[in-house]
Amino acid sequence: MVEYTAFNPEQLYNEVRARAEAEGAYGEEAWDDLVEQVLEEKKPFGELHDDEDWDLLREELQNRWDEFKDQIRPGV
């Protein structure tokens, strides 16, 4: 498990989720794009030391698409 020194994955998920809801981004591709956007905005301010950490964080957030989908469309 990667230790995130600057950004809490749960906080980042909540930020991506809020932005997806605000922008009506309800598809998996749109979710992945928002993950990329949020991370790129945060990257200059981060304390992560290498791109591998960012790749793992991006993958973790993108893998939460199903969780988001279930929250916006329960039972679908």
Secondary structure by P-SEA (a helix, b strand, c coil): ccccccccaaaaaaaaaaaaaaaccccaaaaaaaaaaaaaaaccccccccaaaaaaaaaaaaaaaaaaaaaacccc
